[in-house]
Structure formats: structure tokens, C-alpha cells
């Protein structure tokens, strides 16, 4: 059963939410302070974390930044309703999704299920994709850039894998949102630009992602050529 860590200082929120999550075969545990949450995440065993923005000790953005220094665990931010900048900042720092407060428990469960499904999904043909200077391995969800391992968040990997499966094809922002978040999610097109920008920076010095104005994005790398067979004397 997947374990989810809620980091929120509202002690009244955790117990009823945990009972609700249990109905969907999800175990929800709560940490009331960021320091306690970080300690529990360091022990391992959690499949995703939910971070409130308004926290003691440090706010949710700093907490997200701290977690991302050592982990690619899926992160969902709880933001104030209508605060678009909260969503933008959270995504820029590496959050995988956001849910505005006040929220319906069913929506939060759906968002958690979506990030978990993306995390564990295996493509029917999980073949390794090799390009000039870049290798994407869906089976292990790993990426090599110029021969060196590249650390990506779950959302960044899913975006790269989407583009890499059909290099040269232009994916619109709505295409990408539907793939990354699910059809029921609120469309937030700037989120795509933010994730693309993060991914493009991590892929440097490769000029891997091409932007087509008013159209979308595509992978601009050529397929790696197989090594030539050595000639026999």
C-alpha cells in the first residue's frame, strides 16, 4: 500500500484525511513541522509527499527546494486558492502538482493517484531511447547526458520521455498537460513552460528541446548511430 507523507501544521487535518485515503488503499501519515517531515523522508519508505505552503520553521517552497536537493519523490503543493504565483513558484522549484485550498479530499486523492501512476507506469515496449549525447531508459527511469547520469524529477522525466518517444513531433501545451496531469486537471499552460524551462536547463549543453512559436515543443536531437562493426583483416 503506497505511503504518503502530509507535511502540514494543522493537526486537525491529518486524521480525517488519513481515514479518507484509506478507502483508496493509500496510507497517509502526517508531520506537523518541516523538520519532522524531512527526518521521516530521510528514513525512506514514502511514495509521495504533500506540502502545505504556510508552515512554521520554513515555508513550503523552501521545504520543496530542500527535498529536491536529495530526492525526486513526487511532491504535491497545497496552495491558496487563486494564488497563481504560488503554483508557478512551486513548479519552478520542482513540485509535480498543486492543489488549491480549500480542496475536496477526492481531488487530492486523484492528484496523488496520478503522480503515483506516472511514477510506476511501464510502457509496453520500454526500450531504451538513444540520441546524440542523450539516453533515456524508461525501464529504470534514468537519463544519461553526455555519458553522465542526470537527476530529473518525475514530471521532468515524463516530459522528456514523451518528447523522446516521437522525436521531431511537435507537442502542444495541451497535449503535454493531458499527458502529465490527466484530462480532469485544470489547464495551466504556464506550468508546461516552467517544466520545459527546467528540463532544458538540466539538459545543457545539449540543445535538446525546440520551441515552435504558438505551436509547442519537440525533441531536436538526432538518433544515435550504431557503432560501426570492426573490419576483419
N, C-alpha and C positions, 0 to 999 in steps of 0.2 A: 504494500500500500504506500503510495507516494507521501512523503513528509514535506509539509510546507511550514516555513517559519514566518510568522507575523511579527514585525517589529513596530509596535505602536504602544504609546504610553497610556492609552485608555484601557484600564483593567476590566471595564465592563464589556468591552468589545469581543475579547478573545473567547470566553466560554460559549456564548450562543453561536458564534461563528464556527467554532470547532465542532459543535453539535450538528450544525448545518452541513459542513464539509464532510462529516462522517457519512451522511446519506449518499454521498457520491464517491465513497471509498477513498477519501482523502483525509490524511491526518494533519490537523492544524495545531501547531504549538505557538505560544506567544512569548516574546521577550519584551519587557516594558521599557528597557533602555538600550540604546545603541551598543554600549559596551558589552552588555549581556548577550545581545544578538550576535555581535562579532565573535564572542567567545564560543557560542554554540555553533555558529557556522564553521569555525575553525576545527571543531571536533568532527565535522563531516556528517554525512547521512541525510542531508536535506536535498530535496529535488528542486525547490524553488523558494524564493523569499518575497514577501510583500512588505514594502517600506512606506510608512507614513512620512509625509514631508515635514510636518510640525512635530519635532521631537526634542526632548532635553539632551544635553551634552553636545549634540551636533544635529543639524537638520538632515532630512532625508537625502538631500543632494550630496552632502559631504559623506554621508554613510554609503550612498551608492558608489561614489568615487573611491572610497576606501575598499569596499568589497571588490570592485573591478580591478584593483591593483593585484589581486591574487586569485580571483575566481571568475569563471564565466557562467556561474549559476544563473538561471533565468530570474530576472528581477521585475516586479510589478510595482509601480509607484502609485500611492494614493494621493491625489491632488485635489485642491479646492475646485469646486465646480466653476467653470468659466475661466479659470486661470490658465490661459493658453501658454503663457511663458513658463509656467511650472512644467507643463508637458514637454515643451521644447527643451528646457534645461535638462530634465530627466533623461530624455532620449539622447541628448548630446553627451551625457555622462555615461551612457551605456545601458540604460534601462531598456527592457524588452517590450514593455507595455505600460499603460497607465489606466487608472480607473478614477473618475472624478467622485469626490464626496459631496453629498451623501450618496451611497451606492446601494443597489439591490444585491443581496447576497448571491442570487442566481447569476448575475452578471459577473461578479468576481470569480465565482466558481468556473464560469465559462471561459474567462480570460486565463485562469490558471490551467485549465484543461488544454487550452490552445497552445500555451507555451510548452507544456509537458509533451503534448503530441508532436510538436515540431522538434522537440529535443530528442525524442525516441524514435521518430519515424525513420524507416529504412526504405529507400527506393527499391522498386522491383529489380532493377539492374543497377546495383550500387557500384558501378565501375569507376575506377579512378580516372579523373579528367586531367589531362596533362596539356599544358600550354607552354609557350616560350617564357621561361622563368617562373612558372606558377604550376603547382599541382594541388588539386582539390580531391580529397578522398572522402566520399560520403559514408563509407563503411565505418570509418574511425572519426568522422567529423573533424579532420585535421587538414591543415593547409601548409604547404611549403612555398616560400617565396625566395627565389634565387638560392635554393638549397638550404634555407634556414626555416625552422618552424615559425609559424605566425599565430599569435594569440588573437582569436576573434571571439566576440560574444555570440550567443546563439542566433540572434537576429542577423548579425553581420554574416555569419556563415550561411544562413539560409538564403540571404540575398545573393551572396556570391555564387552559391550552388545553383540558384535559379538562373542567373545570367550565364553561368558556365555550361549548363546543360544544352543551351542553344546559343553559342557564341555568334555575335553579329545580329541576332534578332533584337529588335527594339521593344522593350517592355515599358508600357505606360505606367504612370504613378498608380493608377487604379489597379492595373494588373499586379503590381508589386504588393500593394496593400492587401488585395484579396488573397494573395499567396501567403503573406507573412502574418496576417491578423485574422483572416476568416471573413466571410461575407457579411456577418452580422455586426462587425466592428464599425464604429463611426469613422468615416473617411477623414483623414487628417493628412492632406497631401504634403505638408511641410515635413512631416515625420519621415517620409521617403527621402527627401533631400538631405535631411540630417544624417540618416543612416548611410546613405551613399557617400556623403562627405567624409564621415568617419572611416568607412571602408576604403575609400580612395586614398586617404592619408596613410592608412596602415599598409597599403599595397605599394607605396612609393619605394624605390624609384620607378617601378613599373607604371606605365601609362595604361592602366588596365580597363578603366571604365570610361566609355564615351557618352557624352551628353548630347542629345539631339533636341534642339530648342523646340519647345511646345509639343514634343513627342514622347521623350522618355530617355531610357538608358540602355546601353548594351555593353557586352564584353568585347573589348577591342584587341584581344591577344590572339595570335595565330596558334594553331595546334602544334604541339611539339613534334618534330620529325623523329622517326625511329632511328636509332644508331645504325650506321652502315655496317654490313657484315664484313669482317676482315677477309681480305683476299688470301686465297691459298696459293702457295708458290706452285 
